[in-house]
Each structure stands twice: as structure tokens, then as C-alpha cells.
């Protein structure tokens, strides 16, 4: 396996939407609205101020993805990069694909000088993912997450 990492472009919107739909099914057991999902992916790919996607490829085949969005921290006078929409195709799990994606994002963030850290959220029961994040040097925070969602009804 020879993993390469690259930024996503508009032509990648279908595979990204497919992966995001799989995330919804696997983690939250919901079927996402495909039109809304595709529009959301395209909106981000078309507007760098929203964030960006990074793709992992093996032999030209997209096998993993990660989305990064931004959060300003006045305490740090810098921007956190939020790692979201993490997905690795089932055939490629446990083969280091996410580690490659994470290390790429980490290197890019450190190069910029205005990024104060990386953050992500993880499903409370996904202990395997939590162990991976800790192995990569991330630490559990003191915060729980709350939300009011105006779009997805659970």
C-alpha cells in the first residue's frame, strides 16, 4: 500500500458525499439527505473560508478523508483546526490511513503559524478511535459537547 495525501477538489464531491453518508449510517445510524449532503460538501469545497477536505489515496483510489473547519480562540489569539468527517474505507482500516491524514494536517497546521491547535470530537462509545487519537498525541478535554440542531432531527 502506498498512501498519498492531497487536498480535495470539486470533482471529489461525490466520493466525499458517499463517505459522509457512510459516516452517518455507521456512527449515528441515520440516513442523511443526499441532496443536502452533496450541496454541503460542494459549499465547503467552493469556499475555503469554511474549511477544506484532505483525501488519502492508494493507487489513485480515494480510501480516506478528513474535513477541517475553523474555530477562533481569543484566549490564544489563534485558530483551532477542527478535524471532522473522518472516514476510512472499511478495506483500509487498521492500515495507518488515518494516521497519514492526521500527520499531514498536523504538519500543515504547524507550518502556518496562526493555528493554535487541533481539535475533534468522537462518539463517546468509539473507544478504538479514542485510543488512536491518544496514540497520536491528542488529549481528552475537560468539556462535554451540547448542541441545538435546527436541521437534523433525532
PyMOL commands that set and color helices and strands:
alter all, ss='L'
color gray80, all
select helices_A, chain A and resi 10-28+34-46+90-92+97-112+127-135
alter helices_A, ss='H'
color red, helices_A
select strands_A, chain A and resi 3-7+52-58+61-73+78-88+115-120
alter strands_A, ss='S'
color yellow, strands_A
deselect
rebuild
show_as cartoon
